């Protein structure tokens, strides 16, 4: 067991030119499923959990299952994207996907058969959790599951992918924002709450910014592959401007929600992240360097890394603010 490598798998990208044979079984699957990005699903589940706790209808078992279900769905999506990308010939040597980190099949971490088996196992686990929630929460759960599955398979695994028609970034906003937070709130509490869906907007925008950044980084490749992502449709300069607007909207929407008491004033703890927001906006305001800085990990991802780092910190501050606000309400009552 290499627990240090497990931690690395959650914290950053693995150099694709390193020897993958030294990775243990757990590390292989963590890198294969891109565990570094699971955080966005975990944070969405935690936000839903805090909102449900504030409502007085929190259920710890439902929350843990929801968190597991979100992460399982995310890992499944990552493996599906890599499997179909490989099968379509989009993950050849020196393509963006092969440069910033290891590819589960192309870099020999696992075989295609092993990857399929892992996907099936994850789907079974996800289906069991979903079935349980359908039984305890009823037909509304089926609606949320259907929409989530549509986006899961439609993003990069369907015949005509959402990613290829400029809807991938928008779908990320919907899924990791209103759908996961508002839908997660319903799963935990059994209540449909408009404010819970609205409270997911800032975080959904953050995830959207991460994906826009990634697609700007690989805009040349996507053009060649006829992947009409939003940056391909808009062009690099306009896409960078759009991402700056999206990042700004994360803070504006949070302040508006606090003003209208959809969330507590403490949610504005996200303003402590303005330094990182300024840095991300600064990166997006300039052309990407032709070569990576010394020691930089994850190249050719540049705008993506700045957006991901910003969103991760924004998410934790949003969670902290919501938590303090919830505790404050309980103390006042």
Buried (B, 14 or more C-beta within 10 A) or exposed (E): EBEEBBEBBEEEBBEBEEEBEEBEEBBBBBBBBBBBBBBBBBBBBBBBBBBBBBBEEBBEEBBEBBBBBBBBBBBBBBBBBBBBBBEEEBBEEEBBBBBBBBBBBBBEBBEEEBBBEBBEEBBEBBEEBBEBBBEBBEEBBEEBBEBBEBBBBBBBBBEEBBBBBBBBBBBBBBBBBBBBBBBBBBBBBBEEBEBBBBBBBBBBBBBBBBBBBBBBBBBEBBEEBEBBBBBBEBEBEEBBBBBBEBBEBBBEBBBBBBEEEBBBBBBBBBEEBEEBBEEBBEBBEEEBEEEBEEEEEBBBBBBBBBBBBBBBBBBBBBBBBBBBBBBEEEEEE
